[in-house]
Amino acid sequence: MHGLVDGDGRAPAEANRGWLTERGVLALNLVGFPGAGRTTLVERTLAENGARAPVAVLVGNPVPEWDAERLTAAGGEVARIDTEEGTPPDAETLGRGLRALDPTRGSVVLVDSVCDPGRPAPPDLGEHARVVLTAATEGDDGPVKYPHLFRGADLVLVNKMDLLPYLSFDPAVFTERLRGVSPEAEILPISVTETLGLAVWYDWLSERVHTPVGEGV
C-alpha cells in the first residue's frame, strides 16, 4: 500500500495529494519548533475559521493528551498519527491518518508537525503547502541557523510580534535571511495571543481551499 492509492504506481506523497485534491481538501504541513505557538495557533484556527471552511487536525502521538483535548474542545476534528518525538510524519503515515480521518469535502487539514532543530527537514507528505511557524523570540537568524526548516516554505508565520518592542528581532534582517533560503515564501507577522495578523491567515486559508473535482465550474 502506498499512501492512499493502492496499486496505481504513484509515490505515497503524490497519491495523497491526488486524493486530497479530488475531494477539495486543502492539506497544510504546519511545521515549527516547540514553543513557537503551534498549538495555540491551531486552537484559534479551529475555533475561528470553521465558519469559512471546516478545519481538521492530524497530530503526532507525542502531543500531550491535554493539548489534544484543547484542540478537540476548540470545535475541530482531531486525529492522531504515529510519530516519534521530534520526528515529523512521512507520506505513508499521513495517508493512513487521512483515510482514518476522512475529512469533509471543502475542508482544511492541518498536519501539526513539531520539528526538532537537530533533525532533517520534513519530507513531502503530499500536502498542498508548507507553513512554517517561527517566533520573534527565537531571533532573526533562524533561516541561517536552521535553513532545513525554512527551505521550501510557502508561508512563514512569525509569531509573538506583540513582543517586538522588548526584543532585538529585526524584521528586515529576518526577511533578508529568509530570502536567501526560500526566495518565494510569503511572510506574515502574527500574534496568536493578541490576534495580530490572524484575519489575514484565515483569508490565506480560505483562498486556497479547492473545489472538489467534478463539482467546480
N, C-alpha and C positions, 0 to 999 in steps of 0.2 A: 504494500500500500504506500503510495507516495502522495503526501498532502491529502487533499480532499477528493482527488480523482483517481480511480483505480484502473490501471492498465492502459491509459491513454498516452503514456510515454513522456508526459511533461514532468519537469522537475517540480519538487514539492512547492517551492515558492510561487512558480507560475501557475500551478494547479490551484493554490489558494487564491491568488489574485483573480483568476478567471471565475472561480466560484463566487467570490465576493461581488465582482462587477456585474455578473449576471443577475444578482439579487439586489443590486443598487445599494450595497452596503459599503460605506466608507470605513476602511480599516487604517488606523494610525498606530505606528510604533512610537509610544511616548517614552523617551529614554532620558534618564538623569541619574545623578549621584544621590546617595542617601542625604537627606537634609535639604534638598533643593526645593521641596514643597510639592512633590508629585501627588501625594495622597490628598492634600488639601485642594489642589487644582482639580483633580479628578472628582472629588466630592462635590465641589461647586459646579463643575460642568454637568454632572449627573442631575443636580438639583435645579439648575437654572437654564440648561439648554434643551431640556426634554420637550418643551412646547414647540420647538422648531423641528427637532428630529430626535427620536428615541436614542438613548445612549446606553451601551452595554460595555462592560469592562472584563478583560481577562487578566488575572493577576497570578503571579507565581506563588507556589506553595509556601516559600519562606515568609510571605507577608503575614504579619501578626493577625491573629483572629479578630482582635478588636478593630484593626484597620478595615478588614473585610466587612465587619458589621457596620462600621461607619459608612462605607460605600453603599451597602445594601439599604441602609436607612435613608440615604440621600435620594432614593427613588429609582435607581437603575438596576439592571440585571447584572449580577456579578458571578463569574465562574472562575475556578482555579485551574491552572495548568501546571504540569510538573516541571519544576526548575530547581537547580541547586542555588544556594545562597550566593548572591552576587553574580549569577550567570543568567544572561537573557535566554529566552526560549529559542528553539530552532524552528524551521518551517514545518517539519512533520509534527512537532509538538503543538504548534499553533493550529495546524489543520485539524488535529483531534479535538482541540479545545473549541474551535469554531463549530465543528459538527455537533458537539455536545451542547453548545450554547444556542445554536440555530437562531441567529439574530434576525430581528424583524426587518422586512424589506424597507429600504429607505432609511435605515438607521446608521448610527456611528458606533464602531467598535474601537475602544482604546485598549491597546496592549500595554499594560503597565510594566515597563522593563527597567528594573534597577540595574545600574551599571557600575561595577567595581572598577576604580581607576586603573588597577593593575591587570585587568583582563582585556581580551581583544574586543574590537568593536562588535556591536550586534550585527548578525548576519541579515541578509534579505529574507524576510519572513513571508513575503507575498503581500505586504502592506502597500497602500497607495501612496503613503508619505511617511517620512520620519520626522518626528517633532522632538527636538532636544530641549530639555528644561534645565537651565542653569540658574544661578542666583548671583546677584551683585555682591553678596557676602563672600562668594568664592573667589573674587578678584577678577580683574580684566585680562588675566593671562591664561585663562582656561583653554582657549584654542591652541595656544603654544604648548602648554603642559600636557594636554590630553587631546591631541589632534584626531585620534581614532574615534573619539566621542562625537566630534563636530563634523567630521568629514562625511559628505553625502547628505547632510541635513537639508530638509526642505523648509523648515521653520525652526527658529531658535527663540524660545521664550526666556526672557531674562527676568526672573522673579526677584522680589524684595526690593524693587526700585523705590519704595517709600522710605527706605533706609539710606538712600543715596547721600543726603546731607551729612551722614555720620561715617561714610566710608571713603576710601581712596579710589574706588572704582571709577574709571573714566570711560563713559560710553563710546566716545570716539576712538579710543585706543582699542577697546574690545572689538568694535566693528572692523577696524583695520586688520586686526589679527584674525578675526573670523574670515574675512575676505581672502586671506592668504591660504586658508584651509578649505573653505566651502564658499566659493565666489557667488553662487546663485541663491544661497539661503536667505530667506526673509528673516528679519529681526523684529520682535515685538516686546517692548518693555512692559512688564506687568507687576502687579502686586495682588496676590490671591487673598490677602487679608484686608486690603483697602479697596478692592475691586478695580484698581487701575488697569486698563487695557483689556479687561475680561470681555466687554461687549465686542471689541474687535476680534478677540479669539473666537467667540461664538459665531460671529459673522464669517470668519475664515472657515469654520467647520461647515456651516450651512451652505456656503458657496460651492463646496466640494462634494456634497452628498450626490451620489449618482442616481440617475433614473434607471430602474431595472430594465434589462434588455427585453425588448418586445413591448414595453409599456410607454416608451417615450415617443416623441414626435419624429 
